[in-house]
């Protein structure tokens, strides 16, 4: 059930990104804060590593803020979805 909710949230983020070229903070920040809180009670070193890698990519300027917050939330909630997000972004990039 949680995976379906996360996937619907990711689709909503993608729609905003495609239409406005921006993912609003009200859509990403609450999920990121919730993901951090959830991981504090359910630690997973791999999930924290994915979030750290994404933060580094944002600090280097390779990712925009909305993309970085969304990817960090995905990585913390479910690392498999994080990997699929990169696969999907790669496919869209090649097609675009």
N, C-alpha and C positions, 0 to 999 in steps of 0.2 A: 504494500500500500504506500509506504513512504517513498519508494522508488518512483511510483506513478506521479506522486505529488511533485517530486523533484524534477521529473521529466517535463511535467506541465509548466513548472516555473521556468525551466530552461527554454522551453518553446516560447513562452511569453517574453523572456529576455531577448530571444532571437528576433521575434517580431518587432519589438521596439528598436533593436539594433538595425534591422533592415529598413524600417520606415523612417526613423529619425536620425540614424547614424550615431545613436547614443543610448546607453542603458541607464535609466535614472537611478539615483542613489536610493530612493524609497523602495526600489525593487530588489536591489542587491544587498544593501547594508543590513537589513534585518535578518536576512538568510545567512549572511556571513557571521554575524554576531551569534545567531542561534547555532550555527555549525561549530564555531569555536567553543561555545558553552557545552555542546553535546560531546565534543572530543575531549574536553577537560575531564568529563566523567567516564568516557569510553576511549582511553588513550590508544593511539595507533601511530607508531613512529613513522610509518610509510605515508600516512595521511598528512602528518605535520611536515614531512619532507616535501611532499607535493605542494603544499601551501607555501613553504619557504622558497622553492624553486620559482613558483609563480610570482611571489613578491619580488624576487630578484629580477625576473624578466620585466616586471612593471618598473622597478627602480632604474633599470637600464634603458627604459624607453621603448622596449620591444612590444609591450602590450599597453593598451589604454586602460584607464582606471576601471571602467565598467566591466570590461573583459576580465581584468585581473581579479576583481572582487568576485565575479561570478565563478571563475575557475577555482579560486581559493575555496569558495563555499562548496563547489562540487568535489574538490579533492578531499576536503575534510569530511563531507557527508558520505561519499562513496567513491573511492579511487577508481573503480571501474568506469563510472560515468565520466570522470575526469579524462580518462584515456579515450573514451568514445567522443568526447567533445573535441579533442585534438584531431582525431580521425575525421570527424565531420567538418571541422574547420579546414583541414587539408583538402578534402574533396571539394568544398565550396571554393576554396582558393584556386584550385586547378580549373574548375569549371568557369569561374569568374574571369 
